[in-house]
Amino acid sequence: MLEWRSKYVLNGLLLYVFATIFVCYLSFKTTQPIVWNVLFWIIMLFAAVNAVAKSFIQESNGRLLYYYSIACAPAIIIAKTIYNFLLLLLISFTAFLMYNLVFSNNLGNPLLYLITIFLGSLSFSTVFTMTSAIASKAGNNGTLMAVLSFPLIIPLLMLLIKLSKNAMDGLAGSVSYDEIGVILLINVIVVSISLLLFPYLWRD
Amino acid sequence: MTIIYKKWWKILAVLLVFYTLISGFLFKVPSKVILNESIRNVYFHVPVWFAMLALFGISVYYSIKYLRYGNETYDIVAVEAVNTGILFYIFGLITGMLWAKFTWGEAWSGDPKQNSAAIAFLIYCAYLVLRSSIDEEQKRAKISSIYNIFAFPIMIVLLFVLPRLTDSLHPGNGGNPAFGKYDMNNQMRIVFWPACIGWILIGVWIATIRYRIRNLENKTINKLNK
């Protein structure tokens, strides 16, 4: 895919996450469980905004024209979303390993926590891909991307933090079915609206 | 669209709001602990939120219409509905905060619905920021319509689904029924529902006036340009 050719983007993102985690580690040293959880999600939020914001903004006009000629609009938004999802999945799992390494913390239910990270990458990629498309059309502005996407991601982020808190406390998976269901439902809604709206955004 | 030039529903709106002003303060209300007489605020606080939702709904409807037909006036309707909706948002927040001060003890008590409302406000501010960041008119109309439609379902989830998953001080949350059998008796309903219709109509009226002013402005600008 597109950004895979420029590997420095991926390396840069990984370095960005590691640096952030290390800065947090040096300033916090040890954390309470709640802070640990929230801090992780905030680091992931900023990493995700940085990662996904590039997906449309970095494309040159010529290349966009090329995509325009070879593929239809829904295919492009789906491809971008899947690519961003895989990218975020990679970043968040490596970040999680690194985070666990420096901040020791015992997880009650590691499997559920991993599922939460999976869902988190999914939610970030679906919402941010569409907002980055909107922001890039509105003049390649990084601030605009944050302004547009943060209010939209907050509901998902609150659910994710709640779900991961459940995982940390080691509650059984069945307690959290509600949250998982709502997260998946919101993602389905977001993807379907993106599919409907992206063609209008795409043709210029 | 010709209905916005008709008079009857504006008169109806004024009559309904005056009716709720009078009956809301004078009719009997059930006495409840904590709430006491402040239960009368339900005639003002809730209808104002309904009016806001109606306006945002109208805005989304016209955004969809704009994307389909590309008529510039639809975009003006959408943005003016949002502007008026934000006005009603502020009314709803003020009435809610006053009510919370007297019943829950603090104006901002971190209730999930209050927080969600604040985030919904951020979404619509983002919409206005997005609009002001694009100069070209058609592009602005198109992109902001897309954002408007994209944000609306997320806002609905935020306001009506998430608070129900957690404990909240609002009725209808944390598993309680909303507008349920024991929230209101018939005597309250005859004030409450007219109040909702009245405030929605007033909101639509303000939005249409703003739309007509903007439309006239645009027409004069176009004439001057020629």
Boltz contact constraints between the chains, C-beta under 6 A:
constraints:
  - contact:
      token1: [A, 134]
      token2: [B, 143]
      max_distance: 6.0
  - contact:
      token1: [A, 134]
      token2: [B, 147]
      max_distance: 6.0
  - contact:
      token1: [A, 137]
      token2: [B, 143]
      max_distance: 6.0
  - contact:
      token1: [A, 138]
      token2: [B, 133]
      max_distance: 6.0
  - contact:
      token1: [A, 138]
      token2: [B, 134]
      max_distance: 6.0
  - contact:
      token1: [A, 138]
      token2: [B, 143]
      max_distance: 6.0
  - contact:
      token1: [A, 144]
      token2: [B, 133]
      max_distance: 6.0
  - contact:
      token1: [A, 147]
      token2: [B, 126]
      max_distance: 6.0
  - contact:
      token1: [A, 147]
      token2: [B, 129]
      max_distance: 6.0
  - contact:
      token1: [A, 148]
      token2: [B, 126]
      max_distance: 6.0
  - contact:
      token1: [A, 151]
      token2: [B, 119]
      max_distance: 6.0
  - contact:
      token1: [A, 151]
      token2: [B, 122]
      max_distance: 6.0
  - contact:
      token1: [A, 151]
      token2: [B, 123]
      max_distance: 6.0
  - contact:
      token1: [A, 151]
      token2: [B, 126]
      max_distance: 6.0
  - contact:
      token1: [A, 152]
      token2: [B, 154]
      max_distance: 6.0
  - contact:
      token1: [A, 154]
      token2: [B, 119]
      max_distance: 6.0
  - contact:
      token1: [A, 155]
      token2: [B, 157]
      max_distance: 6.0
  - contact:
      token1: [A, 155]
      token2: [B, 158]
      max_distance: 6.0
  - contact:
      token1: [A, 155]
      token2: [B, 162]
      max_distance: 6.0
  - contact:
      token1: [A, 186]
      token2: [B, 157]
      max_distance: 6.0
  - contact:
      token1: [A, 189]
      token2: [B, 153]
      max_distance: 6.0
  - contact:
      token1: [A, 193]
      token2: [B, 150]
      max_distance: 6.0
  - contact:
      token1: [A, 197]
      token2: [B, 146]
      max_distance: 6.0
  - contact:
      token1: [A, 200]
      token2: [B, 67]
      max_distance: 6.0
  - contact:
      token1: [A, 201]
      token2: [B, 146]
      max_distance: 6.0
